Amino acid sequence: MSHTYDELKAKTVAELREIAAGMQHEAVQGYTQLNKEHLLAAMCKALNIDMHVHHKGKPAGAGKSAIKSQMKELKAQRNAALGAHDRPRLKAVRHQMHELRRALRKAAASAPK
């Protein structure tokens, strides 16, 4: 029976040990003494399963350049709201700018160095 990493990770230690009992591979020797993390790694090695978790890509608009272009548009809206003395709109635009600044810092922090 073929297993996936996510399927194995969702199982309990007892269930993993039952599966390991039927396996004949040196990686799972001493499976009764292994904790879940080590047993999972050994089983993945024995079954040739990739243990790396594959994350989905960044959401659309999460790049620094996209955020900066949105900031430019919001600055124009802010200037228009200031000129029209529209305080509720000014507050909303400033809030959006604040959120974008936070997203920009987060994108810069997660960028590879």
SVG drawing of the C-alpha trace seen along z (x, -y; Angstrom):
<svg xmlns="http://www.w3.org/2000/svg" viewBox="-16 -71 38 78">
<polyline fill="none" stroke="black" stroke-width="0.4" points="0.0,0.0 1.4,-3.4 1.5,-6.1 2.0,-9.9 3.9,-12.1 0.7,-14.0 -1.1,-10.7 1.6,-9.3 2.0,-12.5 -1.7,-12.5 -1.5,-9.0 -0.7,-8.3 2.5,-6.8 0.7,-3.5 -0.6,-3.4 2.9,-4.2 4.4,-1.4 1.8,1.0 2.8,0.0 6.5,0.2 6.0,3.7 5.2,5.0 8.2,3.3 11.5,5.0 14.0,2.1 17.0,1.2 15.7,-2.4 12.8,-1.1 14.8,1.3 14.0,0.6 10.7,-1.1 9.2,-0.3 11.8,-2.6 11.4,-5.6 9.3,-8.6 6.9,-9.9 9.3,-12.4 12.1,-9.8 9.7,-7.0 8.2,-9.2 11.6,-10.1 12.6,-6.5 9.4,-5.4 9.8,-8.1 13.3,-6.9 12.2,-3.3 9.3,-4.2 11.2,-6.7 8.8,-9.5 9.8,-13.2 9.5,-14.7 9.7,-18.3 6.5,-20.2 5.6,-22.0 4.1,-25.4 1.9,-27.3 3.5,-30.3 3.0,-33.9 -0.5,-35.3 -1.0,-37.6 0.0,-41.2 2.4,-40.2 5.5,-41.4 7.3,-44.6 6.7,-46.3 3.0,-45.6 2.8,-47.0 4.7,-50.1 2.4,-50.8 -0.6,-50.5 1.1,-52.9 1.6,-55.4 -2.2,-55.3 -3.1,-55.7 -0.9,-58.7 -2.8,-60.4 -6.1,-59.5 -4.8,-60.8 -3.8,-64.1 -7.2,-64.4 -9.0,-63.7 -6.8,-66.3 -7.7,-68.9 -11.4,-68.1 -11.3,-68.1 -12.9,-64.6 -11.8,-63.3 -13.6,-59.8 -12.0,-59.1 -8.6,-60.4 -8.8,-58.0 -9.7,-55.1 -6.8,-55.8 -4.3,-56.2 -5.4,-52.9 -4.9,-51.2 -1.4,-52.8 -0.6,-51.6 -1.5,-48.0 0.5,-48.2 3.6,-49.4 3.3,-46.5 3.0,-44.1 6.0,-45.8 8.1,-45.3 7.0,-41.6 7.8,-41.1 11.3,-42.6 11.9,-40.5 11.0,-37.3 13.1,-38.1 16.2,-35.9 19.4,-37.7"/>
</svg>
